[in-house]
């Protein structure tokens, strides 16, 4: 799914994101508000990943949403 679609359906996508990244809080997801870079940053921050790895995980997740 492309990011315009994910952003438009962010409320529905948050459940899937929370399943994938359980450490993301509801507040985190609300702040992200469908923004890919914010999601990458939060995944990177919460899981201590390199930016490339966080981007890879987010992209893989986006394909399955």
C-alpha positions as CSV (number, residue, x, y, z in Angstrom):
1,X,0.0,0.0,0.0
2,X,1.4,3.4,-0.8
3,X,1.9,6.1,1.9
4,X,-0.9,8.3,0.7
5,X,-3.3,5.5,1.3
6,X,-1.8,4.6,4.6
7,X,-1.9,8.2,5.8
8,X,-5.6,8.4,4.8
9,X,-6.4,5.2,6.6
10,X,-4.0,5.7,9.5
11,X,-6.6,5.0,12.2
12,X,-7.1,1.5,10.7
13,X,-3.4,1.0,10.1
14,X,-2.5,1.7,13.8
15,X,-3.7,-1.7,14.9
16,X,-1.4,-3.4,12.4
17,X,1.5,-1.2,13.4
18,X,1.0,-1.8,17.1
19,X,0.9,-5.6,16.4
20,X,4.2,-5.3,14.5
21,X,5.9,-2.9,16.9
22,X,4.4,-3.6,20.4
23,X,6.5,-0.9,22.0
24,X,4.8,1.9,20.1
25,X,2.3,3.5,22.4
26,X,-1.1,5.0,21.4
27,X,0.4,8.4,21.9
28,X,3.3,7.5,19.6
29,X,0.9,6.3,16.9
30,X,-1.2,9.5,17.3
31,X,1.9,11.7,16.9
32,X,3.0,9.7,13.9
33,X,-0.3,10.4,12.2
34,X,0.6,8.4,9.1
35,X,3.9,10.1,8.4
36,X,6.4,7.6,7.2
37,X,9.5,9.5,8.5
38,X,8.0,9.8,11.9
39,X,7.2,6.1,12.0
40,X,10.7,5.3,10.9
41,X,12.1,7.6,13.6
42,X,9.9,6.0,16.4
43,X,10.8,2.5,15.3
44,X,14.4,3.4,15.3
45,X,14.2,5.1,18.7
46,X,12.1,2.4,20.4
47,X,14.1,-0.6,19.1
48,X,17.6,0.9,18.8
49,X,17.8,0.2,15.1
50,X,19.9,1.8,12.4
51,X,17.9,4.1,10.2
52,X,18.3,1.8,7.2
53,X,16.9,-1.2,9.2
54,X,14.0,0.8,10.5
55,X,13.1,2.0,7.0
56,X,13.3,-1.6,5.7
57,X,10.9,-2.8,8.4
58,X,8.5,0.1,7.8
59,X,8.5,-0.6,4.1
60,X,8.0,-4.3,4.5
61,X,5.1,-3.5,6.9
62,X,3.5,-1.0,4.5
63,X,3.5,-3.7,1.7
64,X,1.4,-6.0,3.9
65,X,-1.1,-3.4,5.3
